């Protein structure tokens, strides 16, 4: 399985999924169902975007995803 995995293609699929969630239209629901749909879309986008931003490596059959969650402007970093 590890020899067949194209990690760059996998990362791209997560980027594509994040974009699809971001562009997904709201269904014709209202009230609590609408809020639940919006919340789930936000979580889906967050999860897909995090993996889409990962640096991946495959070493000895072990897939490692490295994700830098620090703010882009450097705020909140040590030093």
Backbone as JSON Lines, residues from 0, in Angstrom:
{"i":0,"aa":"X","n":[0.82,-1.2,0.0],"ca":[0.0,0.0,0.0],"c":[0.86,1.26,0.0]}
{"i":1,"aa":"X","n":[1.89,1.31,0.84],"ca":[2.73,2.51,0.96],"c":[3.4,2.86,-0.35]}
{"i":2,"aa":"X","n":[3.83,1.84,-1.13],"ca":[4.48,2.11,-2.4],"c":[3.51,2.72,-3.4]}
{"i":3,"aa":"X","n":[2.22,2.46,-3.25],"ca":[1.2,2.94,-4.18],"c":[0.68,4.33,-3.82]}
{"i":4,"aa":"X","n":[0.94,4.81,-2.62],"ca":[0.38,6.07,-2.14],"c":[1.16,7.25,-2.71]}
{"i":5,"aa":"X","n":[0.46,8.11,-3.41],"ca":[1.03,9.36,-3.91],"c":[0.61,10.44,-2.92]}
{"i":6,"aa":"X","n":[1.51,10.78,-1.99],"ca":[1.13,11.71,-0.92],"c":[0.83,13.11,-1.45]}
{"i":7,"aa":"X","n":[1.52,13.52,-2.5],"ca":[1.24,14.84,-3.07],"c":[-0.18,14.88,-3.65]}
{"i":8,"aa":"X","n":[-0.58,13.81,-4.31],"ca":[-1.94,13.73,-4.86],"c":[-2.96,13.69,-3.72]}
{"i":9,"aa":"X","n":[-2.64,12.99,-2.63],"ca":[-3.54,12.93,-1.49],"c":[-3.74,14.33,-0.89]}
{"i":10,"aa":"X","n":[-2.65,15.05,-0.71],"ca":[-2.72,16.41,-0.17],"c":[-3.56,17.29,-1.1]}
{"i":11,"aa":"X","n":[-3.37,17.15,-2.41],"ca":[-4.15,17.94,-3.36],"c":[-5.64,17.62,-3.27]}
{"i":12,"aa":"X","n":[-5.97,16.35,-3.05],"ca":[-7.39,15.99,-2.89],"c":[-7.99,16.67,-1.67]}
{"i":13,"aa":"X","n":[-7.24,16.8,-0.59],"ca":[-7.75,17.51,0.59],"c":[-7.91,19.0,0.3]}
{"i":14,"aa":"X","n":[-6.99,19.58,-0.47],"ca":[-7.15,20.99,-0.87],"c":[-8.42,21.16,-1.7]}
{"i":15,"aa":"X","n":[-8.63,20.23,-2.63],"ca":[-9.82,20.28,-3.47],"c":[-11.1,20.13,-2.65]}
{"i":16,"aa":"X","n":[-11.06,19.26,-1.65],"ca":[-12.23,19.08,-0.78],"c":[-12.52,20.34,0.03]}
{"i":17,"aa":"X","n":[-11.47,20.97,0.53],"ca":[-11.66,22.22,1.28],"c":[-12.31,23.27,0.4]}
{"i":18,"aa":"X","n":[-11.83,23.39,-0.84],"ca":[-12.41,24.35,-1.77],"c":[-13.87,24.02,-2.07]}
{"i":19,"aa":"X","n":[-14.17,22.74,-2.24],"ca":[-15.55,22.32,-2.53],"c":[-16.48,22.64,-1.36]}
{"i":20,"aa":"X","n":[-16.02,22.43,-0.15],"ca":[-16.84,22.74,1.03],"c":[-17.07,24.25,1.11]}
{"i":21,"aa":"X","n":[-16.03,25.02,0.84],"ca":[-16.13,26.48,0.9],"c":[-17.16,26.99,-0.11]}
{"i":22,"aa":"X","n":[-17.24,26.33,-1.27],"ca":[-18.13,26.77,-2.34],"c":[-19.48,26.04,-2.35]}
{"i":23,"aa":"X","n":[-19.71,25.18,-1.37],"ca":[-20.96,24.4,-1.3],"c":[-22.14,25.32,-0.98]}
{"i":24,"aa":"X","n":[-23.19,25.26,-1.8],"ca":[-24.36,26.09,-1.5],"c":[-25.12,25.54,-0.3]}
{"i":25,"aa":"X","n":[-25.82,26.44,0.38],"ca":[-26.65,26.02,1.51],"c":[-27.92,25.36,0.99]}
{"i":26,"aa":"X","n":[-28.3,24.25,1.59],"ca":[-29.56,23.62,1.18],"c":[-30.74,24.43,1.71]}
{"i":27,"aa":"X","n":[-31.92,24.18,1.19],"ca":[-33.09,24.94,1.64],"c":[-33.59,24.46,3.0]}
{"i":28,"aa":"X","n":[-32.8,24.73,4.04],"ca":[-33.2,24.39,5.41],"c":[-33.17,25.66,6.24]}
{"i":29,"aa":"X","n":[-33.86,25.63,7.36],"ca":[-33.93,26.82,8.22],"c":[-33.73,26.43,9.67]}
{"i":30,"aa":"X","n":[-33.56,27.45,10.48],"ca":[-33.48,27.25,11.93],"c":[-32.28,26.44,12.37]}
{"i":31,"aa":"X","n":[-32.54,25.51,13.29],"ca":[-31.48,24.7,13.89],"c":[-30.79,23.83,12.85]}
{"i":32,"aa":"X","n":[-31.53,23.31,11.87],"ca":[-30.92,22.48,10.84],"c":[-29.93,23.29,10.0]}
{"i":33,"aa":"X","n":[-30.27,24.53,9.72],"ca":[-29.38,25.4,8.95],"c":[-28.1,25.66,9.73]}
{"i":34,"aa":"X","n":[-28.24,25.97,11.02],"ca":[-27.06,26.22,11.86],"c":[-26.17,24.98,11.95]}
{"i":35,"aa":"X","n":[-26.79,23.8,12.06],"ca":[-26.03,22.56,12.11],"c":[-25.28,22.34,10.8]}
{"i":36,"aa":"X","n":[-25.93,22.61,9.66],"ca":[-25.29,22.46,8.37],"c":[-24.08,23.4,8.25]}
{"i":37,"aa":"X","n":[-24.27,24.66,8.67],"ca":[-23.19,25.65,8.6],"c":[-22.03,25.23,9.5]}
{"i":38,"aa":"X","n":[-22.34,24.79,10.7],"ca":[-21.28,24.36,11.64],"c":[-20.51,23.17,11.08]}
{"i":39,"aa":"X","n":[-21.23,22.2,10.51],"ca":[-20.55,21.04,9.94],"c":[-19.68,21.44,8.75]}
{"i":40,"aa":"X","n":[-20.15,22.36,7.93],"ca":[-19.36,22.84,6.8],"c":[-18.09,23.53,7.28]}
{"i":41,"aa":"X","n":[-18.19,24.3,8.36],"ca":[-17.01,24.97,8.92],"c":[-15.99,23.94,9.41]}
{"i":42,"aa":"X","n":[-16.47,22.91,10.1],"ca":[-15.56,21.87,10.58],"c":[-14.94,21.08,9.43]}
{"i":43,"aa":"X","n":[-15.76,20.75,8.43],"ca":[-15.24,20.03,7.27],"c":[-14.15,20.86,6.59]}
{"i":44,"aa":"X","n":[-14.43,22.15,6.38],"ca":[-13.44,23.02,5.74],"c":[-12.16,23.06,6.55]}
{"i":45,"aa":"X","n":[-12.28,23.26,7.86],"ca":[-11.11,23.33,8.72],"c":[-10.28,22.06,8.63]}
{"i":46,"aa":"X","n":[-10.93,20.92,8.73],"ca":[-10.2,19.64,8.69],"c":[-9.52,19.43,7.35]}
{"i":47,"aa":"X","n":[-10.25,19.65,6.26],"ca":[-9.67,19.45,4.93],"c":[-8.54,20.45,4.68]}
{"i":48,"aa":"X","n":[-8.72,21.7,5.11],"ca":[-7.69,22.72,4.89],"c":[-6.42,22.43,5.69]}
{"i":49,"aa":"X","n":[-6.57,21.94,6.89],"ca":[-5.39,21.6,7.7],"c":[-4.56,20.52,7.0]}
{"i":50,"aa":"X","n":[-5.22,19.46,6.56],"ca":[-4.49,18.4,5.86],"c":[-3.95,18.92,4.53]}
{"i":51,"aa":"X","n":[-4.71,19.78,3.86],"ca":[-4.27,20.36,2.6],"c":[-3.04,21.23,2.75]}
{"i":52,"aa":"X","n":[-2.8,21.78,3.93],"ca":[-1.62,22.6,4.19],"c":[-0.43,21.8,4.72]}
{"i":53,"aa":"X","n":[-0.62,20.51,4.89],"ca":[0.41,19.67,5.51],"c":[1.59,19.43,4.56]}
{"i":54,"aa":"X","n":[2.73,19.24,5.17],"ca":[3.9,18.73,4.46],"c":[3.94,17.24,4.77]}
{"i":55,"aa":"X","n":[3.94,16.43,3.74],"ca":[3.85,14.98,3.93],"c":[5.17,14.32,3.6]}
{"i":56,"aa":"X","n":[5.47,13.26,4.35],"ca":[6.62,12.42,4.02],"c":[6.22,10.97,4.28]}
{"i":57,"aa":"X","n":[6.77,10.11,3.47],"ca":[6.52,8.68,3.59],"c":[7.86,7.99,3.74]}
{"i":58,"aa":"X","n":[8.15,7.54,4.94],"ca":[9.44,6.93,5.24],"c":[9.25,5.56,5.86]}
{"i":59,"aa":"X","n":[9.72,4.55,5.17],"ca":[9.63,3.19,5.7],"c":[8.21,2.74,5.93]}
{"i":60,"aa":"X","n":[7.28,3.21,5.11],"ca":[5.89,2.82,5.26],"c":[5.11,3.63,6.29]}
{"i":61,"aa":"X","n":[5.75,4.66,6.84],"ca":[5.08,5.51,7.83],"c":[4.82,6.87,7.21]}
{"i":62,"aa":"X","n":[3.54,7.23,7.12],"ca":[3.13,8.53,6.6],"c":[3.15,9.53,7.73]}
{"i":63,"aa":"X","n":[3.89,10.61,7.54],"ca":[3.96,11.68,8.52],"c":[3.44,12.96,7.88]}
{"i":64,"aa":"X","n":[2.49,13.58,8.54],"ca":[1.96,14.86,8.09],"c":[2.4,15.91,9.09]}
{"i":65,"aa":"X","n":[3.09,16.93,8.6],"ca":[3.57,18.01,9.46],"c":[2.77,19.26,9.14]}
{"i":66,"aa":"X","n":[2.11,19.82,10.16],"ca":[1.25,20.98,9.98],"c":[1.69,22.07,10.95]}
{"i":67,"aa":"X","n":[2.03,23.22,10.4],"ca":[2.4,24.37,11.22],"c":[1.14,25.17,11.52]}
{"i":68,"aa":"X","n":[0.7,25.15,12.75],"ca":[-0.52,25.84,13.16],"c":[-0.26,27.23,13.76]}
{"i":69,"aa":"X","n":[1.01,27.66,13.71],"ca":[1.32,28.99,14.22],"c":[0.74,30.05,13.3]}
{"i":70,"aa":"X","n":[0.36,31.2,13.87],"ca":[-0.16,32.3,13.04],"c":[0.87,32.71,11.98]}
{"i":71,"aa":"X","n":[0.4,33.06,10.8],"ca":[1.28,33.42,9.68],"c":[2.08,34.69,9.95]}
{"i":72,"aa":"X","n":[1.55,35.62,10.76],"ca":[2.23,36.9,11.01],"c":[3.28,36.82,12.11]}
{"i":73,"aa":"X","n":[3.45,35.64,12.69],"ca":[4.44,35.47,13.74],"c":[3.94,35.8,15.12]}
{"i":74,"aa":"X","n":[2.72,36.3,15.25],"ca":[2.15,36.61,16.57],"c":[2.0,35.34,17.38]}
{"i":75,"aa":"X","n":[2.37,35.44,18.62],"ca":[2.19,34.31,19.52],"c":[3.32,33.3,19.45]}
{"i":76,"aa":"X","n":[4.39,33.59,18.72],"ca":[5.51,32.66,18.65],"c":[6.51,33.0,19.73]}
{"i":77,"aa":"X","n":[7.3,32.03,20.1],"ca":[8.33,32.24,21.1],"c":[9.49,32.97,20.46]}
{"i":78,"aa":"X","n":[9.95,34.03,21.13],"ca":[11.13,34.76,20.71],"c":[10.87,35.71,19.67]}
